[in-house]
Amino acid sequence: MSERLKTYEQAIDFLFGRINYERINTEAYSTSDFKLDRMRRLLELMGNPHERIPVIHVAGTKGKGSTCSMLASILSQSGYRCGLYISPHITEFEERFTIDGIQPTKPEFVRLLNGLLPIIAEMDNLPGRMQPTYFELATALAWQYFIEQNVDIAVLEVGLGGRLDSTNLCRPLVTVITNISRDHTHVLGSTVHQIAYEKAGIIKAEIPVVSGVTHVDALSLIEKTCSERNARLNQTARDFQILNRRTDDDGNVEIDAKTSASFWTRIPVVLRGLHQASNSLLALAVIDELRQQAWKITDDAVRDGLRRVIWPARVEVVSTEPMVIIDAAHNWESARALVATLSEDPVRRRRILIFAGTKDKDVAGILRQLLANFDTVILTRYLNNPRGVSLEDLGSLVESISSHHPHFAVSPISAWTLAKRLASREDTIVVTGSFFLVAELRETMISEANHASAAAGSRVVGIRSSTS
């Protein structure tokens, strides 16, 4: 394409028109479709921006996004200009690459993509399936933005797996692997050991590794890979642990912890859920590693960063009467963590579930974690992605593994309307099962919550734009 993109809509349409594995059924592709040679060539044509920015690189099945967000917030509070690259986005594409919590403006995004068009055109004409994909271009845009904005450091979340992920062409200061369980099994493998092999692919020779892995099969693979690559391993439970977790009368959580070089007291855990204490611990262990590499990060900056962390759609409370929670749990372990968080509510409210699933996920495993903990179930299918499980299949699955007789809604918005009609002010509504479901509902739900709370002068806060 030689013609410049003039509007944001044109830019988004162009980008979404590329091969997009987030929107293709997994039966249609395999690991052979992921080629680091393609990403390497793209970065070479850009002048290798990935070689000029120090990185914290984070992979894992669960907790990697939260851990990335915590680390980026801490580094920003330490006075460093910190880039954060995540996926997928929830509402706007530009959420994927932010600096100090601020995403690029729409005109900046259009300018960045226009700058890549000559390179994209050159690669599109190369033989051997070298046309850059949606995710590869998203990663390239992040690198270009971070270089232009002179970031001091970047935190990169792996998109899928690790070994062949577009983010794996980086030069990390620390490699982080959060907990590992079964997910994306069609691409990454059907066993935890196979999945761990893909995640361990981000481990670099002589670069320290911080690991939150607990599954015995995954742990043995991580240990073996670190040994082979002479990468010093800091492992949860052995090298760092939570000493105490406390909750005050207002529900505020703090932990005391020990890491390899530090004792930490009264560390705030703002994100909801027992699992977020573990993610916070992982972030503290990474801070230890950075301090040993002469990065100046004070204890106060750590506490301030963790207090300010924002991570939407992870046990996110958007209103209180009724209690409305959005959570992008999309595997059984995330669903189990959500249920554990709900169990901490001292008031046993009636719970209403809005659920949609994705074809390549363990939908049965997710539902087995959720169904026994809800009084009413509303099944729906998200509209903007072809990977959604049909209402018929979801209904059959729910009735085969539980005594629920679910409600059906043809769209997420109609499911939300039904849930509001069924709920009293004392009840809890939970939206979960897929990022795609959350993406279609979150903006509407927050807008309604903001409208309802406007008289009190309060506002629900999400990822910030430089225009806000």
C-alpha positions in Angstrom: 0.0 0.0 0.0 1.6 3.3 -1.1 -1.2 5.7 -0.3 -1.0 7.3 3.1 -3.7 6.7 5.7 -5.6 9.9 6.4 -7.9 9.0 9.3 -7.8 6.9 12.4 -10.6 4.7 11.0 -8.5 4.0 7.8 -5.5 3.1 10.0 -7.4 0.7 12.2 -9.1 -0.9 9.2 -5.7 -1.4 7.5 -4.2 -2.9 10.6 -7.2 -5.2 11.4 -7.1 -6.3 7.7 -3.7 -8.1 8.3 -3.6 -11.7 9.3 -4.8 -11.7 12.9 -4.5 -14.8 14.9 -6.5 -13.3 17.7 -9.5 -13.5 15.4 -8.9 -16.8 13.6 -10.1 -20.1 14.9 -7.1 -22.0 16.2 -7.8 -25.0 13.9 -6.7 -22.8 11.0 -3.1 -22.3 12.2 -0.3 -23.9 14.1 3.2 -23.0 15.3 4.4 -23.2 11.7 2.6 -19.9 11.1 4.7 -18.1 13.6 8.0 -17.0 12.2 10.6 -15.0 14.1 12.4 -14.5 10.7 9.6 -12.3 9.6 9.6 -10.2 12.8 13.4 -10.0 12.7 13.3 -8.7 9.1 10.7 -6.1 10.0 12.8 -4.8 12.9 15.9 -4.7 10.7 14.1 -2.5 8.2 13.1 -0.3 11.1 16.7 0.1 12.2 16.5 -2.5 15.0 14.8 -0.4 17.7 14.6 -3.5 20.0 18.3 -3.4 20.4 18.3 0.1 21.9 15.8 -0.3 24.8 16.4 -2.3 27.9 13.5 -4.6 28.7 11.7 -6.7 31.3 10.2 -9.6 29.3 7.2 -11.4 30.9 5.6 -14.7 29.8 3.2 -17.0 31.6 -0.3 -18.5 31.5 -1.8 -16.4 34.3 -0.7 -13.2 36.0 1.7 -11.9 33.3 -0.4 -8.8 32.5 -0.9 -7.8 36.1 2.8 -8.3 36.9 3.7 -6.2 33.8 1.3 -3.4 34.9 2.8 -3.4 38.5 6.4 -3.3 37.2 5.6 -0.4 34.8 3.9 1.6 37.5 6.8 1.1 39.9 9.4 2.1 37.3 7.4 5.2 36.4 7.1 6.2 40.1 10.9 5.7 40.3 11.4 8.5 37.8 12.0 6.4 34.7 10.2 6.9 31.5 8.6 3.4 31.1 6.9 1.9 28.1 4.4 -0.9 28.6 3.4 -3.3 25.8 0.4 -5.6 26.5 -2.2 -7.7 24.6 -5.0 -7.9 23.9 -6.6 -4.5 24.2 -10.0 -4.1 25.7 -11.5 -0.9 24.1 -8.9 0.8 22.0 -6.0 -0.6 20.1 -3.6 2.1 21.5 -4.0 0.6 25.0 -1.4 -2.0 23.9 1.5 0.4 24.1 1.6 3.1 26.8 4.3 5.3 28.4 3.9 6.1 32.1 0.3 5.0 31.8 -0.6 7.2 28.9 -1.5 5.8 25.5 -0.7 7.5 22.2 -3.3 9.8 20.7 -5.2 8.7 17.6 -3.2 11.1 15.4 0.0 9.7 16.8 -1.1 6.2 16.0 -2.0 7.2 12.4 1.4 8.8 12.0 3.3 5.8 13.4 1.5 3.4 11.1 2.0 5.6 8.1 5.7 5.6 8.9 5.7 1.8 8.6 3.8 1.6 5.3 6.9 1.6 3.0 8.4 -1.2 5.1 5.2 -3.2 5.0 4.9 -2.8 1.3 8.5 -4.0 0.8 7.9 -7.1 3.0 4.5 -7.8 1.3 6.5 -8.3 -1.9 9.0 -10.8 -0.5 8.6 -14.5 -1.1 8.0 -17.1 1.6 5.1 -15.7 3.6 6.9 -12.7 4.9 3.9 -10.4 5.0 3.8 -8.9 8.6 0.8 -10.0 10.7 -1.4 -7.9 12.9 0.4 -8.8 16.1 3.8 -8.3 14.5 2.9 -4.8 13.3 1.4 -4.0 16.8 4.7 -5.0 18.3 6.6 -3.0 15.7 4.5 0.1 16.4 5.2 -0.2 20.1 9.0 -0.4 19.5 8.8 2.6 17.2 6.7 4.6 19.7 9.0 3.8 22.6 12.1 4.8 20.5 10.5 8.1 19.4 9.5 9.0 23.0 12.9 8.2 24.5 11.8 5.6 27.0 14.4 4.5 29.6 13.0 1.0 29.9 10.1 -1.1 28.6 8.0 -3.9 30.1 6.9 -6.4 27.4 4.1 -8.9 27.9 4.3 -12.0 25.7 1.3 -12.4 23.4 1.2 -16.2 22.9 3.6 -18.8 24.3 7.1 -17.1 24.2 9.5 -19.0 22.1 8.1 -17.8 18.7 6.3 -14.7 20.0 7.0 -11.4 18.3 8.2 -9.9 21.6 11.0 -12.5 21.9 13.3 -10.4 19.8 14.4 -8.2 22.7 17.4 -7.7 25.0 16.0 -8.2 28.5 17.6 -7.2 31.8 15.3 -9.7 33.5 13.2 -12.5 32.2 10.0 -13.3 34.1 7.8 -16.4 33.9 4.6 -16.3 35.9 2.6 -19.4 36.8 1.9 -21.9 34.0 -1.1 -24.0 33.3 -3.0 -25.4 30.3 -4.1 -22.7 27.7 -3.9 -22.3 23.9 -3.4 -26.1 23.8 -3.9 -26.3 20.0 -0.8 -24.2 19.5 1.3 -24.6 22.6 0.7 -28.3 23.4 -1.7 -30.4 25.4 0.5 -30.9 28.5 1.9 -28.4 31.0 5.4 -29.6 30.2 4.9 -28.8 26.5 3.4 -25.4 27.3 6.3 -24.7 29.7 8.7 -25.4 26.8 7.2 -22.6 24.8 7.2 -20.2 27.7 10.8 -21.1 28.6 11.7 -20.1 25.1 12.1 -16.5 26.3 15.0 -17.4 28.6 18.2 -15.9 27.3 21.8 -16.9 28.0 23.1 -15.4 31.3 20.0 -13.2 31.8 18.5 -13.7 35.3 15.1 -15.3 35.5 12.4 -14.6 38.1 9.9 -17.5 38.1 6.4 -17.8 39.7 6.0 -21.3 38.4 4.6 -23.9 40.8 3.5 -26.8 38.7 6.1 -29.6 39.1 6.3 -30.5 35.4 6.7 -26.8 34.4 9.1 -26.1 37.2 11.5 -28.9 36.2 11.5 -27.6 32.6 12.2 -24.1 33.7 15.1 -25.2 35.9 16.6 -27.3 33.2 16.4 -24.5 30.6 18.0 -22.0 33.1 20.8 -24.5 33.8 21.5 -25.0 30.1 21.6 -21.3 29.4 23.5 -20.3 32.5 20.6 -18.1 33.5 20.4 -17.5 37.3 17.0 -18.6 38.5 15.0 -16.9 41.3 12.2 -19.3 42.1 9.0 -18.6 44.1 8.8 -20.4 47.5 12.5 -21.2 47.4 14.0 -17.7 46.9 11.1 -15.4 47.7 7.8 -15.8 49.6 5.0 -13.9 51.3 5.4 -13.8 55.0 2.1 -12.3 55.9 -1.1 -11.0 54.2 -3.5 -8.8 56.0 -6.8 -7.1 55.1 -8.2 -4.1 57.1 -11.8 -3.3 57.8 -12.1 -1.4 54.5 -10.9 -4.3 52.4 -7.4 -2.9 51.8 -4.7 -5.6 51.5 -1.1 -5.4 52.4 1.7 -8.1 52.4 5.0 -8.6 54.1 7.5 -10.5 52.0 11.0 -11.8 51.7 12.9 -11.7 48.4 16.5 -12.7 47.7 18.0 -9.4 48.8 15.2 -7.6 50.7 12.6 -7.8 53.4 9.4 -5.9 52.5 6.8 -4.7 54.9 3.3 -3.2 54.4 3.4 -3.5 50.6 -0.1 -2.5 49.2 -2.0 -4.9 46.9 -4.5 -2.7 45.1 -5.7 -5.2 42.5 -8.3 -7.6 43.9 -7.8 -11.3 44.5 -5.6 -13.6 46.5 -3.6 -14.3 43.3 -2.6 -10.6 43.1 -0.6 -10.9 46.3 1.5 -13.5 44.4 1.8 -11.3 41.4 3.0 -8.4 43.7 5.6 -10.8 45.2 6.8 -11.6 41.7 7.2 -7.9 41.0 9.2 -7.4 44.2 11.6 -10.1 43.1 12.1 -8.4 39.8 12.8 -5.1 41.6 15.5 -6.9 43.5 17.1 -7.9 40.3 17.0 -4.4 38.8 18.5 -2.9 42.0 21.4 -5.3 41.6 21.9 -3.9 38.1 22.1 -0.4 39.6 18.6 0.8 38.8 17.6 3.3 41.4 14.2 2.2 42.9 13.4 3.1 46.4 11.0 1.3 48.7 8.7 4.3 48.6 8.6 4.2 44.8 7.6 0.5 45.0 4.8 1.3 47.4 3.6 4.3 45.4 3.8 2.4 42.2 1.7 -0.5 43.5 -0.9 1.9 45.0 -1.3 3.6 41.6 -1.4 0.5 39.4 -4.4 0.2 37.0 -5.2 -3.1 35.3 -8.7 -3.1 33.8 -11.0 -6.1 33.5 -9.2 -8.1 36.2 -11.7 -8.5 39.0 -12.6 -4.9 38.2 -15.5 -3.5 40.3 -17.4 -1.0 38.2 -20.4 -0.3 40.5 -21.6 -1.4 43.9 -25.4 -1.4 44.0 -25.6 -4.0 42.6 -22.0 -5.0 42.8 -20.8 -5.4 39.2 -17.5 -7.1 38.5 -15.7 -7.5 35.1 -13.1 -10.2 34.8 -11.4 -11.4 31.7 -10.8 -14.9 33.0 -10.4 -17.2 30.0 -8.9 -20.4 31.4 -9.8 -22.6 34.3 -7.0 -21.3 36.6 -8.1 -17.7 36.1 -11.7 -18.7 36.8 -10.6 -20.4 40.0 -8.8 -17.2 41.1 -12.0 -15.2 40.4 -14.1 -17.6 42.5 -11.5 -17.4 45.3 -11.8 -13.6 45.2 -15.6 -13.7 45.3 -15.4 -15.9 48.3 -13.7 -13.1 50.3 -16.8 -11.0 50.1 -18.1 -11.1 53.8 -21.7 -10.6 52.6 -23.1 -13.6 50.8 -24.9 -11.9 47.9 -26.9 -13.6 45.2 -24.6 -13.9 42.2 -25.6 -13.6 38.6 -23.1 -14.8 35.9 -22.9 -13.4 32.4 -20.7 -15.8 30.4 -19.4 -16.2 26.8 -16.7 -18.6 25.8 -14.1 -19.0 23.0 -13.8 -22.1 20.9 -10.2 -22.9 21.5 -10.4 -22.6 25.3 -11.3 -25.2 27.9 -14.8 -23.8 28.3 -15.9 -26.9 30.2 -13.1 -26.4 32.7 -13.9 -22.7 33.1 -17.6 -23.4 33.7 -16.8 -26.2 36.2 -15.0 -23.6 38.3 -17.7 -21.0 38.0 -21.2 -22.6 38.0 -21.4 -23.9 41.6 -20.7 -20.4 42.8 -23.5 -18.6 40.9 -27.3 -18.6 41.5 -28.3 -17.4 38.0 -26.5 -18.0 34.7 -26.9 -15.9 31.5 -25.2 -17.2 28.4 -24.3 -15.1 25.5 -22.0 -14.9 22.5 -19.8 -11.9 21.6 -20.4 -10.4 18.2 -17.1 -9.0 17.0 -15.0 -12.1 16.7 -15.9 -15.4 15.0 -14.3 -17.6 17.7 -17.3 -17.4 20.0 -19.0 -20.6 21.2 -22.6 -20.8 20.1 -25.5 -20.4 22.6 -26.6 -23.9 21.8 -23.3 -25.5 22.6 -22.9 -23.4 25.7 -26.4 -24.4 26.9 -25.8 -28.1 26.4 -22.5 -27.8 28.2 -23.9 -26.0 31.2 -26.8 -28.5 31.6 -24.4 -31.5 31.2 -22.2 -30.4 34.1 -24.5 -28.6 36.4 -28.2 -28.3 37.6 -28.5 -24.8 36.2 -31.1 -23.9 33.6 -29.5 -20.9 32.0 -31.0 -17.8 30.4 -29.9 -17.1 26.9 -29.1 -13.7 25.4 -28.3 -13.1 21.7 -25.8 -10.4 22.4 -23.6 -9.1 25.3 -25.7 -6.0 25.6 -29.0 -7.9 25.9 -27.3 -10.2 28.5 -26.4 -7.1 30.5 -29.9 -5.7 30.2 -31.3 -9.0 31.4 -28.9 -9.1 34.3 -29.8 -5.7 35.5 -33.5 -6.6 35.4 -32.9 -9.8 37.4 -30.6 -8.2 40.0 -31.5 -6.4 43.2 -29.3 -3.7 44.7 -27.8 -6.3 47.1 -26.7 -8.8 44.4 -23.5 -9.3 42.5 -23.3 -9.4 38.6 -20.1 -10.9 37.2 -19.1 -10.7 33.5 -16.4 -13.2 32.6 -15.2 -16.0 30.2 -13.4 -14.0 27.5 -11.5 -10.8 26.7 -13.8 -10.4 23.7 -17.0 -10.5 25.9 -15.4 -7.9 28.2 -14.4 -5.7 25.3 -17.9 -5.5 24.0 -19.4 -4.6 27.4 -16.9 -2.7 29.5 -17.3 0.7 27.9 -21.1 0.6 28.2 -21.0 -0.6 31.8 -18.5 2.0 32.9 -20.4 4.8 31.1 -23.5 3.8 33.0 -21.6 3.6 36.3 -20.1 7.1 35.7 -23.5 8.5 34.9 -25.0 7.0 38.1 -22.1 8.4 40.3 -21.9 11.8 38.6 -23.9 13.4 41.3 -21.4 12.3 43.9 -18.5 13.7 41.8 -16.8 10.3 41.5 -15.5 8.6 38.3 -14.4 5.1 37.3 -10.8 5.4 36.0 -9.3 3.2 33.2 -6.2 3.4 31.1 -5.4 7.1 30.4 -5.0 8.7 27.0 -2.8 11.7 26.4 -6.0 13.5 25.4 -7.7 12.9 28.8 
